[in-house]
């Protein structure tokens, strides 16, 4: 049920594009994906307490009864939506075409991918922000999430170690810290977009501003881990 592996999923656009002719007996996985596309938007906009299964069902190709059949209850659907958006970003990372690139370019592509994914998927950022308000208690039982996140850190670790071995990255850094730094810069760009615009104007979030910021974020990160000249 991973959405568009390797691509930047725009949930709002997918909601408008997807077919409503899915038959649950013929393709239950497609039905679940259909439900999750709608659920992601609802939970991101309204939170766990504000979202309603009735409203989610109205926008899907299935029924309220089938939502409960697949996901148990609203909390089960909310947790599945969280896991689903995490699967999306992790699948895209795993699908990056970085084989054969030098460590600097590999790391740059990873930073650019994260920036683009978050920018193109504001529902991902909102949903994760909502779960943090809940102290991540609904994600805490998710073994799938931990397993996938470990793979993401392993990917950074491999790129970083190649850079250390070739003398372009400084030694002594922890891969989990590198993952944190990339996530922090790219997440803030979306999570604080509107308050930032109130305080500093909209130039940074214009199309041109975002393209410039994308490269600045990559440059800043690479500079921070570069080996001394």
Buried (B, 14 or more C-beta within 10 A) or exposed (E): EBBEEBEBBBBBEBBEEBEEEBEBEEEBEBBBBBBBBBBBBBBBEEBBEEBEBEEBBEBBBBEBEBBBEBBEEBEBBBBBBBBBBBBBBBBBBBBBEBEEBBBBEBBBBBBBBBBBBBBBBBBBBBBBBBBEEBEEEBBEEBEEBEEBBEEBBEBBBBBBBBBBEEEBBBEEBEBBEBBEBBBEBBBBBBBEBEEBEEEEEEEBBEEEEBEEBBEEBBEEBBEEBEEEE
